[in-house]
Amino acid sequence: ELGKDVYISSKISDIQLRSSYLTQDEDSICFYCPRPGISKRAAVVKRFFDILISLIGLIFTSWIFGLTAIAIKREDGGPVFYRQDRCTKEGRVFSILKFRSMVEHLEKDNFHITEHEDDRITKVGHFIRRTKIDELPQLINILRGDMSVVGPRPERPELIEEIVQYVPEYRFRTTVKAGLTGYAQVHGDYHTDFLEKLRWDMIYIENYSILLDLKIILMTIPTLLRGSSDV
C-alpha cells in the first residue's frame, strides 16, 4: 500500500522453491523441486575443471609452498603440514591438508573452533591465515578428488552431527563435494552464522553451472586481497 520495496528473509524451502519448475498435478498447479545436487554430466565437467585448476595452481604456487615450509620450520621446528578429518560429498570423511598455523601440541590436544585472536596461532600462522596461504595444500585434496575448487566449506564430522540435531537441512550441503572456495565463503567470512552459510551453499547447489563456478572464483580474488578476519 505504501509503494515500498520489500526484503523477505529466506528459509531453506524458499531457496528450493525459487529453483523449482512450474508443473501440473492433474488439474492443480504445483512446483517441482528436484533433489539437491549436480547432474552426472555436470559432475564430469566439474571434475575436469578441478583437475585443470589444481594442477595450474600447484605449478604457479610451488614457490609459495617452499617459502611457507621454510618459515614454519624456522619458527618452531614442528611439522609443516597438519591433517584433520573433514566431510565432503555424501558425508564421506577425508583428511584435509593445510599448512600448520598453530602450536603443534595444542592442536593435537584441543579440538575446538578457532577464536578471534586465538593464542594458539603462531606468528607465521597469523600471516598465512590472514592471506589464506594456509589453505593452499588443499589443491592436493582437489587433485585427489576429495574436494572441488568451488563448493561448501568442508566441516568436521562432529560439528555437522551437532548442527543437524536442530537444523536437519544442513546435510544438504554434502550433496556436492566440499570446496576450497564457495558462495558462502565470498559472501561471508569465518565467523558468519552457519545458517546464513547454509543459505548461500543451497543457492549454489540449486543453481549450479560451470559459469557460476567461474564467477565465484573471480569473486574470491578481492576476498583474498581483503584478507581473513579469523585471526
N, C-alpha and C positions, 0 to 999 in steps of 0.2 A: 504493500500500500504506500510506503514511503519512497519507492523507487530506488532502493538501495541495493548494492551488490551484496551477496551473501557468501560467507565462508562456512562450510559444513565440515565438522570434524569427522574423519573417516573411520569405519570399522573394517575388519578384515573382509567381512562379507560384502561391504560396499566396493572394495577393490576388485573382488572376484566378479561382482555384478557389472562393474564398468568394463570388464574384458569379456563379458558374456556375449552370446549370439541370440538374437531375437528369433524365436521359432514358435511352433504351434503344437498344442496337445489337444487333439480333437478340435473343439471349437474355442479353446482357450489360448490366449496369448501367454507365452512364458519365455523365460530366459534360460539358455543352456550354458552352464559353467563347466568347461572341461576340467579334468583332473589337473592340478598344478604340475608343471613340468615342461620339458623340452622334447620335441619330437625326435625320433631316431635319426632322421636325415639331418636335422639341425645340429644334433649332438656330434655327428661325424664331422661336419664343417667346423664346429666349435673346437673339437679336439685337434684338428689340423691347424687351426688358428693358434691354439695354445702351444703346440709344439714349436711352431714357427717363432712366435713371440718370445718364448722362454729361451730358445737357442740364441736368438739375436741378443736378448737381454744378458745372458751369461757371457757371451763374447764381449759385448761392449762394457760390461761392468766388472770384468775379470781383475782389472787394476784396483777397483774399489774393494773387492774381496781380499786382495793381497794386503793393502794398506790397513784395512779394518782388522784383519787377523793379527798383523804385527802390533797394532795399537792395543788390542785386548790382551795379547800375551805379555807385552811390556808393562801393562798396568799391574796385574796381579799374578801372572804366570799360569792362570787357570785355562780351561778348555776354551777354544774359540767359539764353538757352536753349542747349542743346547737343544734338546728334543723334548716334546711334550705331546701327550695324546690329545688329538682333536677329532671332531666329527666332520665327515664330508657326505657325499650323496648316499641316500637311504640309511643314514646313521652309521655308516662304516667308520670305524676308528682307524686313524693313521697317525704316524709320528711326524709332527710338523718340525721343520728345521729352521732355526733362527740364529743370528749372531747373539752370543751371550751378552746381556746388558746388565745383569745383576750379580751380586756377590754369590759365588758358587754354592757354598754350603747352605745359605739361607734359601736359595731357590729350591734345593732338594727337600728341605725340611718344612718349608712354609708355603703351601699352595693356597694362596688367596689372591683375589683380584688386585691388580696394581692400583695404587692410590696416587693422587697428585703429590708431587714432591716426595715420593716414596724413598726412604733412606736405604733401601736395598739396592738401588740403582747406582752403578759405578760412574766415575767421571766420563769414561769413554761411552758408557751406556746412555748417559744423558744426551750426548751428541747423536749417536746412531739412532736412538729412539725418536728424537725430535726431527731428524732428517729422513726417517723411515728406512735408513740403511740396514737396520736390524732385520727387516723383512726380506731383503734380497735373496737369502738362501732358499726361500720358498719357490724360487724359479726352478730349483731342483725338484721340489714336490710336484710342480706343474708338469715338468718333463716326465716324471714317473707316472703321472696320471692320477695322483692323489687329489690335486686341486685344479682349478681353472684360473685363467688370468682374471676373469670377472665372475663374481658370484657372491653369495652371502659370506660374511666373516666366519672362519672356522672357529667353533666354540668347543670348550671342554665337555666331554660326555656328562660329567656330573652336574655341570651348570645347566645343560639342556634338560636333564631329568628333573632338576629343581624347578625350572621355569614352566615346563609343560604341566606341572601339577595344577597350576592356576591359569595357564594360557595354552590349551591343547593345540591351538593353531600354530604354535611355534615350530612344530615338527614339519610344517610345510616348507620351511627353509631348506630341509635336507632332500627335497625332490630334485635338486640340482647340486653339482659339485660346489664345494666351498671355493672362494676366490681370493686372490691377492688384493684386488680392489673390488668395489661394488657400489651400487646405488646408495646403500646406507652409509658407506664409508665417505663418499664425496659430499653427501648432503648433511652429514652429522660429524661427530668425532667420537673418540674413545668413550666419553662419558655420556653420550646420548642415551636416553632411556631405551631399554631393549624393545619395548612395544613400538616405539617410533621406528627403530631399526627394522623390525619385522614388517611394518607397513611398506617401507621402501623396498625391502627384499621381495615382498609379494608383488609390488608393482613391476619390478624387474622380471620376475618369473612369469607373470601373467602376460607381459608384453615383450618377451624375449625376441631379439633378432640380432644378427651379426653387426648390423649398423648401430644398435643400441650398445653393444659391447664396445665398439669403436668410440661412440660418444662418451661413455663412462671413462674410457682410458684417457681421452682428451681432457675430461673434467678432473681427472686425477692430477694432472700436471700442476695447476695452481694450488691444489691441496698440498702437494709435496713442497712447493715453493713457500707456502704459508707456514709449514711446519706442524708438528703434532702438539696437542695440548695435554698429553698423558704423562708429562714429566715435570 
